[in-house]
């Protein structure tokens, strides 16, 4: 096989392995396993709220829902998103307690 082709396949596999999507249901069923780990989730925004510099939105992937905390703006309700961030536990926001959330590193809207 061509060396360039093998290298391209290896690099693509390495790139894609870093973007494995974690099911939200798995995170919420065993939050300590994912605590302080970076995860990638994908789903629909079911609720969103924000202020000037911070906000949050809830993502549902069909296996569960999770709150995503953002300092980069929040997507609109109904938007499909890919989210990358760190799992945190014991979050209180606006006087409301959330057991597990994701501190967003970034998100991308899906079309």
QUIJO-V391199 format. One record per residue. N is the residue number from 1. RES is the residue in one letter. PHI is phi in degrees with one decimal (999 if undefined). PSI is psi in whole degrees, 0 to 359 (* if undefined). OMEGA is omega in radians with two decimals (999 if undefined). Layout:
n=N res=RES phi=PHI psi=PSI omega=OMEGA
n=N res=RES phi=PHI psi=PSI omega=OMEGA
This chain:
n=1 res=X phi=999 psi=148 omega=3.13
n=2 res=X phi=-61.9 psi=132 omega=-3.12
n=3 res=X phi=-61.0 psi=322 omega=3.13
n=4 res=X phi=-65.4 psi=321 omega=3.13
n=5 res=X phi=-66.0 psi=317 omega=3.11
n=6 res=X phi=-62.0 psi=317 omega=3.12
n=7 res=X phi=-63.1 psi=318 omega=3.13
n=8 res=X phi=-64.0 psi=319 omega=3.12
n=9 res=X phi=-65.5 psi=317 omega=3.14
n=10 res=X phi=-63.1 psi=317 omega=3.13
n=11 res=X phi=-66.8 psi=321 omega=3.10
n=12 res=X phi=-64.1 psi=318 omega=3.12
n=13 res=X phi=-63.8 psi=319 omega=3.12
n=14 res=X phi=-64.9 psi=316 omega=3.12
n=15 res=X phi=-62.3 psi=313 omega=-3.09
n=16 res=X phi=-70.3 psi=330 omega=-3.14
n=17 res=X phi=-68.2 psi=334 omega=3.11
n=18 res=X phi=-77.6 psi=351 omega=-3.07
n=19 res=X phi=-116.4 psi=27 omega=-3.14
n=20 res=X phi=-65.9 psi=130 omega=-3.13
n=21 res=X phi=-80.8 psi=134 omega=3.06
n=22 res=X phi=-99.5 psi=134 omega=3.10
n=23 res=X phi=-71.6 psi=135 omega=-3.11
n=24 res=X phi=-61.1 psi=323 omega=3.11
n=25 res=X phi=-57.6 psi=323 omega=3.10
n=26 res=X phi=-66.4 psi=320 omega=3.14
n=27 res=X phi=-65.7 psi=314 omega=-3.07
n=28 res=X phi=-74.3 psi=335 omega=3.10
n=29 res=X phi=-77.5 psi=332 omega=-3.11
n=30 res=X phi=-139.6 psi=64 omega=-3.01
n=31 res=X phi=-62.6 psi=330 omega=3.14
n=32 res=X phi=-67.7 psi=330 omega=3.10
n=33 res=X phi=-63.2 psi=325 omega=-3.07
n=34 res=X phi=-98.7 psi=354 omega=-3.09
n=35 res=X phi=-53.5 psi=130 omega=-3.14
n=36 res=X phi=64.3 psi=12 omega=3.08
n=37 res=X phi=-98.6 psi=149 omega=3.05
n=38 res=X phi=-83.4 psi=131 omega=3.13
n=39 res=X phi=-128.0 psi=163 omega=3.05
n=40 res=X phi=-123.9 psi=122 omega=3.09
n=41 res=X phi=-123.5 psi=159 omega=-3.10
n=42 res=X phi=-140.9 psi=135 omega=3.11
n=43 res=X phi=176.1 psi=194 omega=-3.11
n=44 res=X phi=-100.9 psi=140 omega=3.08
n=45 res=X phi=-76.5 psi=122 omega=-3.12
n=46 res=X phi=-101.8 psi=344 omega=3.14
n=47 res=X phi=-162.1 psi=145 omega=3.08
n=48 res=X phi=-149.5 psi=149 omega=3.12
n=49 res=X phi=-153.1 psi=154 omega=-3.13
n=50 res=X phi=-165.4 psi=161 omega=3.03
n=51 res=X phi=-119.7 psi=198 omega=-3.06
n=52 res=X phi=-61.0 psi=310 omega=-3.04
n=53 res=X phi=-113.3 psi=348 omega=-3.11
n=54 res=X phi=-136.2 psi=159 omega=3.10
n=55 res=X phi=-169.2 psi=185 omega=3.12
n=56 res=X phi=-154.6 psi=160 omega=3.07
n=57 res=X phi=-152.9 psi=153 omega=-3.11
n=58 res=X phi=-105.0 psi=134 omega=-3.13
n=59 res=X phi=-115.2 psi=136 omega=3.11
n=60 res=X phi=-121.9 psi=125 omega=3.12
n=61 res=X phi=-110.1 psi=11 omega=-3.12
n=62 res=X phi=94.3 psi=342 omega=3.09
n=63 res=X phi=-106.5 psi=349 omega=-3.13
n=64 res=X phi=166.8 psi=178 omega=3.12
n=65 res=X phi=-125.1 psi=148 omega=3.10
n=66 res=X phi=-144.9 psi=146 omega=3.09
n=67 res=X phi=-81.3 psi=137 omega=3.06
n=68 res=X phi=-117.5 psi=124 omega=3.12
n=69 res=X phi=-94.1 psi=132 omega=-3.03
n=70 res=X phi=-134.3 psi=144 omega=2.97
n=71 res=X phi=-114.5 psi=12 omega=-3.07
n=72 res=X phi=-117.2 psi=14 omega=-3.07
n=73 res=X phi=96.5 psi=158 omega=-3.09
n=74 res=X phi=-120.9 psi=143 omega=3.09
n=75 res=X phi=-75.8 psi=161 omega=-3.14
n=76 res=X phi=-75.6 psi=155 omega=3.05
n=77 res=X phi=-57.1 psi=136 omega=-3.14
n=78 res=X phi=94.7 psi=345 omega=3.13
n=79 res=X phi=-72.0 psi=139 omega=3.02
n=80 res=X phi=-90.8 psi=132 omega=-3.05
n=81 res=X phi=-133.9 psi=155 omega=2.89
n=82 res=X phi=-109.6 psi=127 omega=-3.07
n=83 res=X phi=-123.9 psi=138 omega=3.03
n=84 res=X phi=-123.4 psi=133 omega=3.12
n=85 res=X phi=-179.0 psi=181 omega=-3.06
n=86 res=X phi=-100.2 psi=133 omega=3.13
n=87 res=X phi=-77.2 psi=131 omega=3.10
n=88 res=X phi=-127.7 psi=154 omega=-3.12
n=89 res=X phi=-121.5 psi=152 omega=3.07
n=90 res=X phi=73.3 psi=47 omega=-3.09
n=91 res=X phi=-90.7 psi=135 omega=2.99
n=92 res=X phi=-120.7 psi=126 omega=-3.09
n=93 res=X phi=-137.0 psi=121 omega=-3.14
n=94 res=X phi=61.2 psi=33 omega=-3.14
n=95 res=X phi=79.8 psi=1 omega=3.14
n=96 res=X phi=-109.2 psi=133 omega=-3.10
n=97 res=X phi=-90.9 psi=135 omega=3.06
n=98 res=X phi=-124.6 psi=130 omega=-3.10
n=99 res=X phi=-67.9 psi=312 omega=-3.06
n=100 res=X phi=-135.4 psi=140 omega=3.13
n=101 res=X phi=-147.1 psi=173 omega=3.06
n=102 res=X phi=-118.1 psi=125 omega=2.97
n=103 res=X phi=-83.5 psi=110 omega=-3.02
n=104 res=X phi=-65.2 psi=133 omega=2.94
n=105 res=X phi=-92.4 psi=316 omega=3.03
n=106 res=X phi=-164.3 psi=164 omega=3.02
n=107 res=X phi=-143.7 psi=154 omega=3.12
n=108 res=X phi=-132.6 psi=132 omega=3.05
n=109 res=X phi=-72.4 psi=141 omega=3.07
n=110 res=X phi=-104.4 psi=146 omega=3.14
n=111 res=X phi=-96.9 psi=* omega=999
